[in-house]
Amino acid sequence: EAGVTQFPSHSVIEKGQTVTLRCDPISGHDNLYWYRRVMGKEIKFLLHFVKESKQDESGMPNNRFLAERTGGTYSTLKVQPAELEDSGVYFCASSQIGTGWAKTQYFGPGTRLLVL
Amino acid sequence: SQQGEEDPQALSIQEGENATMNCSYKTSINNLQWYRQNSGRGLVHLILIRSNEREKHSGRLRVTLDTSKKSSSLLITASRAADTASYFCATDPGPGSNYKLTFGKGTLLTVNP
């Protein structure tokens, strides 16, 4: 079974440019999460999809970030325009739908974003 | 301290020794999970312990959970150089918060050959 994949693995852009990150969850996983780790800080939740619906986007830092999951399969996270403080590692995770006890979240390798 | 805060921040041991990492948290949880991140790589899920469990084992890993103290520990026995990585605990509040995880800053474990 293929794991969560993310593309690109690294991205270096200049301030003001646009970058789009992609996440392909494990097949059959309806839950998809985006997290971010800024240098020296904790990994923080950004948002959560259930299928194509945004369930919780309380962690999105501002309106420069736009996430989509059309068709309920892969997801994209666009940063436009990028700022220096957006640099960090962006992780995607997926899990099965479950009630009560949570299902394990499986993480992708992350996209390392550097904004110059 | 922050939710899911690990202690110590860094730990250096010799191969064969045991490594113990601790995690404290503040709010109620549905479960607590431990992850490992090797340098430059993604997060690997190690173990999940539910709030009604007190101890769980997986291979050389032993996790304990004390909900009254809001703390957890991860023990790696007979450590190997390949165990060198950052270890994170993550708390899961459950369905009311969409199972979103809250991570600590991690413990950097170095196992010297």
Interface residues (C-beta under 8 A of the other chain):
Chain A: V4 N31 Y33 Y35 K41 E42 I43 K44 F45 H48 Q55 D56 G59 F91 A93 S95 T99 G100 W101 A102 K103 T104 Q105 Y106 F107 G108 P109 G110
Chain B: Q2 G4 N30 N31 Q33 Y35 R41 G42 L43 V44 H45 L48 R50 F88 A90 D92 G94 P95 S97 N98 Y99 K100 L101 T102 F103 G104 K105
